[in-house]
């Protein structure tokens, strides 16, 4: 859809962070309906939109070629079709959840969770209240865990179930998920560290490679403090000197690799 707009020299993605947001959809649907006046199209902006009406009008000044308008119309119809398909899937999942015999009674309203970052939102979350349904089945608010969204918790429960007795410890579960780091060591030196591929046929490991890291990609405060404690004392002193005006390029502190961080977090959970 962005390509069709750019081929008509309509720079809508430059003034809107998401062309499928409220403002973007109103403008695109008006273009498909036959509106060509940039000023009238710019008036469809949401009042909370950061770009002004003049900026949007300038971005919508372009050529209106019939072949690209036709392509834009077809792409919009595809978006509507897949959106309806996703809504049907959510309705079927909600019906399946309702058919599951509850093991615990979920409260009328679960406590609100803090956002990972200000003004964060996700369009891929289930349309129904998956968090309450999962609580009703498991008796635990899985979504309250750092880095576990409703979609991810739903995927893991659908693959693993609620009976965790097949895993003697949490380390066995992490190994089954493919999260346990594998170190190749020769002569006391780590040559390579990575996670092993799993052959259990589950889709959950591919979705939950880093379940302890929030969706924003940043570690929480407790995890950062734990990883800092893993640094040698000399590296910590070097980092302190660098922060006081030293030359960090000469004494660069040791940084943990991704696999080392996962190993450290696995030991923390164990």
C-alpha positions as CSV (number, residue, x, y, z in Angstrom):
1,X,0.0,0.0,0.0
2,X,2.9,2.4,0.7
3,X,4.4,1.5,-2.6
4,X,1.1,2.5,-4.4
5,X,1.1,5.8,-2.6
6,X,4.7,6.5,-3.3
7,X,4.3,5.8,-7.0
8,X,1.7,8.6,-7.1
9,X,4.1,10.8,-5.2
10,X,1.8,10.8,-2.1
11,X,4.2,11.0,0.8
12,X,1.7,10.0,3.5
13,X,4.1,7.7,5.4
14,X,6.3,10.7,6.0
15,X,3.7,12.6,8.0
16,X,1.9,9.7,9.6
17,X,3.8,7.1,11.7
18,X,1.1,4.5,10.8
19,X,-0.9,4.8,7.6
20,X,-3.3,2.2,8.9
21,X,-4.1,4.2,12.0
22,X,-7.3,6.3,12.3
23,X,-6.1,9.2,10.2
24,X,-4.4,7.1,7.6
25,X,-7.4,4.8,7.1
26,X,-9.8,7.8,6.7
27,X,-7.6,9.4,4.1
28,X,-7.0,6.2,2.1
29,X,-10.6,5.3,2.1
30,X,-11.5,8.8,1.0
31,X,-9.0,8.5,-1.9
32,X,-10.4,5.2,-3.0
33,X,-13.9,6.7,-2.8
34,X,-12.9,9.4,-5.3
35,X,-11.7,12.4,-3.2
36,X,-8.6,14.1,-4.7
37,X,-8.5,17.5,-3.0
38,X,-5.5,17.5,-0.6
39,X,-7.0,20.1,1.6
40,X,-10.2,18.1,2.1
41,X,-8.3,15.0,2.7
42,X,-6.1,16.7,5.3
43,X,-9.2,17.8,7.2
44,X,-9.8,14.1,8.0
45,X,-6.8,14.1,10.4
46,X,-7.4,13.1,14.0
47,X,-7.0,16.1,16.4
48,X,-4.3,14.2,18.3
49,X,-2.2,13.7,15.1
50,X,1.2,15.4,15.5
51,X,1.4,16.5,11.8
52,X,-0.6,19.6,11.0
53,X,-3.3,19.8,8.3
54,X,-0.9,21.9,6.1
55,X,1.8,19.2,6.3
56,X,-0.6,16.4,5.4
57,X,-2.0,18.5,2.5
58,X,1.5,19.0,1.1
59,X,2.2,15.3,1.4
60,X,-1.0,14.5,-0.5
61,X,-0.1,16.7,-3.5
62,X,0.9,14.2,-6.2
63,X,-0.3,12.5,-9.4
64,X,-3.5,10.5,-9.5
65,X,-2.7,7.7,-11.9
66,X,-5.5,5.2,-12.6
67,X,-3.4,2.1,-12.4
68,X,-2.0,3.0,-9.0
69,X,-5.4,4.0,-7.7
70,X,-6.7,0.6,-8.8
71,X,-3.8,-1.1,-7.0
72,X,-4.5,0.9,-3.9
73,X,-8.2,-0.1,-4.0
74,X,-7.3,-3.8,-4.3
75,X,-4.8,-3.6,-1.4
76,X,-7.4,-1.9,0.8
77,X,-9.9,-4.6,0.0
78,X,-7.2,-7.2,1.0
79,X,-6.6,-5.5,4.3
80,X,-10.3,-5.5,5.1
81,X,-10.6,-9.2,4.1
82,X,-7.7,-10.3,6.4
83,X,-8.9,-8.0,9.2
84,X,-12.3,-9.8,9.0
85,X,-10.5,-13.2,9.0
86,X,-8.6,-12.3,12.1
87,X,-11.8,-11.1,13.8
88,X,-13.4,-14.5,12.9
89,X,-10.5,-16.3,14.4
90,X,-10.7,-14.3,17.6
91,X,-14.4,-15.0,17.9
92,X,-13.7,-18.8,17.4
93,X,-11.0,-18.7,20.1
94,X,-13.2,-16.9,22.5
95,X,-15.9,-19.6,21.9
96,X,-13.4,-22.3,22.5
97,X,-12.2,-20.7,25.7
98,X,-15.8,-20.4,27.0
99,X,-16.2,-24.2,26.4
100,X,-13.3,-25.0,28.6
101,X,-14.3,-26.0,32.1
102,X,-13.0,-23.3,34.5
103,X,-10.7,-24.4,37.3
104,X,-10.6,-21.1,39.1
105,X,-13.0,-18.1,39.2
106,X,-11.5,-15.1,37.7
107,X,-12.1,-11.8,39.4
108,X,-14.5,-9.3,37.9
109,X,-11.6,-7.1,36.9
110,X,-7.9,-7.9,37.0
111,X,-5.5,-5.2,38.2
112,X,-4.1,-3.0,35.5
113,X,-0.6,-3.7,34.3
114,X,2.0,-0.9,33.8
115,X,2.9,-0.2,30.2
116,X,6.3,-1.2,29.0
117,X,6.8,2.3,27.7
118,X,4.7,5.4,27.5
119,X,2.0,5.4,24.9
120,X,2.8,1.8,23.9
121,X,0.1,-0.2,22.2
122,X,-0.1,-3.4,20.2
123,X,-2.5,-4.1,17.4
124,X,-1.8,-7.9,17.5
125,X,-3.4,-8.5,20.9
126,X,-6.5,-10.7,20.9
127,X,-9.8,-8.8,20.6
128,X,-11.3,-10.7,23.5
129,X,-10.2,-10.7,27.1
130,X,-7.6,-13.5,26.8
131,X,-5.9,-12.5,30.1
132,X,-9.1,-13.2,32.1
133,X,-9.7,-16.5,30.2
134,X,-6.1,-17.7,30.9
135,X,-6.5,-16.8,34.6
136,X,-9.7,-18.8,34.7
137,X,-8.0,-21.8,33.3
138,X,-4.6,-21.7,35.0
139,X,-5.4,-19.7,38.2
140,X,-2.3,-17.5,37.6
141,X,-2.1,-14.2,36.0
142,X,0.5,-15.1,33.4
143,X,0.3,-11.7,31.6
144,X,1.5,-10.0,34.8
145,X,5.0,-11.5,34.2
146,X,7.6,-9.3,32.5
147,X,7.7,-9.9,28.8
148,X,4.7,-12.3,28.7
149,X,1.8,-10.9,26.6
150,X,-1.6,-12.3,26.2
151,X,-0.8,-13.7,22.8
152,X,2.4,-15.4,24.0
153,X,0.8,-16.9,27.1
154,X,-2.0,-18.2,25.0
155,X,0.5,-19.8,22.6
156,X,2.5,-21.5,25.4
157,X,-0.6,-22.8,27.2
158,X,-2.1,-24.2,23.9
159,X,1.2,-26.1,23.3
160,X,2.2,-27.2,26.8
161,X,-1.1,-27.3,28.6
162,X,-1.6,-26.6,32.4
163,X,0.1,-29.8,33.6
164,X,3.7,-29.0,34.2
165,X,4.6,-32.2,36.0
166,X,6.2,-33.6,32.9
167,X,9.1,-31.1,33.5
168,X,10.9,-31.9,36.8
169,X,12.4,-28.4,37.1
170,X,12.2,-25.1,35.4
171,X,15.5,-25.9,33.8
172,X,14.0,-28.8,32.0
173,X,11.2,-26.6,30.7
174,X,13.7,-24.0,29.5
175,X,15.6,-26.7,27.7
176,X,12.5,-27.9,26.0
177,X,11.7,-24.4,24.9
178,X,15.2,-24.1,23.4
179,X,16.3,-21.3,25.7
180,X,19.2,-23.1,27.4
181,X,22.5,-21.8,26.0
182,X,25.0,-24.2,24.6
183,X,28.7,-23.3,25.0
184,X,31.4,-24.8,22.8
185,X,34.5,-24.7,24.9
186,X,38.0,-25.7,23.9
187,X,41.1,-25.2,26.2
188,X,39.0,-23.3,28.7
189,X,38.0,-20.7,26.1
190,X,34.5,-20.3,24.8
191,X,34.6,-20.6,21.1
192,X,30.9,-20.1,20.4
193,X,27.7,-20.0,22.5
194,X,24.2,-20.3,21.1
195,X,20.9,-22.0,21.8
196,X,20.2,-25.4,20.4
197,X,17.4,-26.1,18.0
198,X,14.5,-28.1,19.3
199,X,12.9,-31.0,17.6
200,X,9.6,-31.1,19.6
201,X,7.6,-29.6,16.7
202,X,6.2,-26.9,19.0
203,X,5.7,-23.4,17.8
204,X,6.0,-21.9,21.2
205,X,9.8,-21.9,21.3
206,X,9.9,-19.8,18.1
207,X,7.6,-17.2,19.6
208,X,9.1,-17.2,23.1
209,X,12.9,-17.1,22.5
210,X,13.3,-14.4,25.1
211,X,10.4,-14.6,27.5
212,X,12.1,-12.7,30.3
213,X,12.8,-9.6,28.2
214,X,9.9,-7.2,27.8
215,X,8.5,-6.5,24.4
216,X,10.3,-3.2,24.3
217,X,13.6,-5.1,24.1
218,X,15.0,-3.6,27.3
219,X,15.7,-5.4,30.6
220,X,13.9,-4.4,33.7
221,X,15.7,-2.8,36.6
222,X,16.2,-6.0,38.6
223,X,17.6,-7.8,35.6
224,X,20.0,-5.0,34.8
225,X,21.3,-5.0,38.4
226,X,21.8,-8.8,38.3
227,X,23.8,-8.6,35.0
228,X,25.9,-5.8,36.4
229,X,26.9,-8.0,39.4
230,X,28.2,-10.6,36.9
231,X,30.8,-8.2,35.6
232,X,34.3,-8.6,37.1
233,X,35.3,-6.0,39.7
234,X,38.0,-4.6,37.5
235,X,35.5,-4.0,34.7
236,X,33.2,-2.2,37.1
237,X,36.0,0.0,38.2
238,X,36.9,0.7,34.6
239,X,33.3,1.7,33.9
240,X,33.3,4.0,36.9
241,X,36.5,5.7,35.8
242,X,35.1,6.1,32.3
243,X,32.0,7.8,33.7
244,X,34.2,10.2,35.6
245,X,35.9,11.4,32.4
246,X,38.3,8.6,31.6
247,X,38.9,7.4,28.1
248,X,36.4,4.6,27.6
249,X,37.9,3.7,24.2
250,X,41.2,2.7,25.9
251,X,39.6,0.7,28.7
252,X,36.4,-0.6,27.3
253,X,34.5,-2.8,29.9
254,X,33.6,-6.4,29.1
255,X,30.1,-6.7,27.7
256,X,28.1,-9.9,28.0
257,X,26.9,-11.5,24.8
258,X,23.3,-12.4,24.2
259,X,23.8,-16.0,25.0
260,X,25.7,-15.1,28.2
261,X,22.8,-12.9,29.3
262,X,20.3,-15.7,28.6
263,X,22.5,-18.1,30.7
264,X,22.7,-15.6,33.5
265,X,18.9,-15.1,33.5
266,X,18.4,-18.8,33.4
267,X,20.6,-19.2,36.5
268,X,18.7,-16.4,38.2
269,X,15.4,-18.2,37.7
270,X,17.0,-21.5,38.9
